[in-house]
Structure formats: structure tokens, C-alpha cells
């Protein structure tokens, strides 16, 4: 616990997401993935819906960066559904934009193959 006596699960999950983002930028993909899994579990356990959506989006970005495009699309779609359910339009649009970008990229690769 970061703040004894307080429910600091949300803060701990947010810090795990920040660590994951930093690790992703530094190319430390395994550490980023582990941090996101930990954060996702904390957000699910504590019913932190908006944070769950943010984590799914970040997982999609990580998967995209390491070339696992189909899995990234799945995470982006899951994030979009979560954002839509809780009414966060900006997050929804970002998730959908990422899906469309990956699908366009896939279609362009198919056309050149």
C-alpha cells in the first residue's frame, strides 16, 4: 500500500500505468506488459471502469508497437466498448482511431503483397 489506511488501489493502478508507458517508450516491453497486467487486475478488482478502459488502450498501443496487430485491434475494440459504456467520448474516439489506423495499414499491406 502506498497510503496506509486509505484505499490506494486506484493510485497504485495509475502508477503502474505510468510505469508501463515509460517502459514502452524505453523499449522495455516485457516490463510494460507486466505493469499493465497488474494495473488491469487492480482496476477490475476495484471496479475502476475508466481506468480499465485506459489500460486496455495502453495495452493496445504496446501490442501495436511490438507488431501484434490483431491483438492490438482486440484491445482497442475492448477499450472503445468500455469508453462507450461509461460515456467517455474522447477515449472512445481515440480507441476507434487506432483500430481504423491499423485496419488501413493492414489493407495497404494486402494491396502491395
C-alpha positions, 0 to 999 in steps of 0.5 A, spaced: 500 500 500 502 506 498 497 510 503 496 506 509 489 506 511 486 509 505 484 505 499 490 506 494 488 501 489 486 506 484 493 510 485 497 504 485 493 502 478 495 509 475 502 508 477 503 502 474 500 505 468 505 510 468 510 505 469 508 501 463 508 507 458 515 509 460 517 502 459 514 502 452 517 508 450 524 505 453 523 499 449 522 495 455 516 491 453 516 485 457 516 490 463 510 494 460 506 488 459 507 486 466 505 493 469 499 493 465 497 486 467 497 488 474 494 495 473 488 491 469 487 486 475 487 492 480 482 496 476 477 490 475 478 488 482 476 495 484 471 496 479 475 502 476 471 502 469 475 508 466 481 506 468 480 499 465 478 502 459 485 506 459 489 500 460 486 496 455 488 502 450 495 502 453 495 495 452 493 496 445 498 501 443 504 496 446 501 490 442 501 495 436 508 497 437 511 490 438 507 488 431 501 484 434 496 487 430 490 483 431 491 483 438 492 490 438 485 491 434 482 486 440 484 491 445 482 497 442 475 494 440 475 492 448 477 499 450 472 503 445 466 498 448 468 500 455 469 508 453 462 507 450 459 504 456 461 509 461 460 515 456 467 517 455 467 520 448 474 522 447 477 515 449 472 512 445 474 516 439 481 515 440 480 507 441 476 507 434 482 511 431 487 506 432 483 500 430 481 504 423 489 506 423 491 499 423 485 496 419 488 501 413 495 499 414 493 492 414 489 493 407 495 497 404 499 491 406 494 486 402 494 491 396 502 491 395 503 483 397 
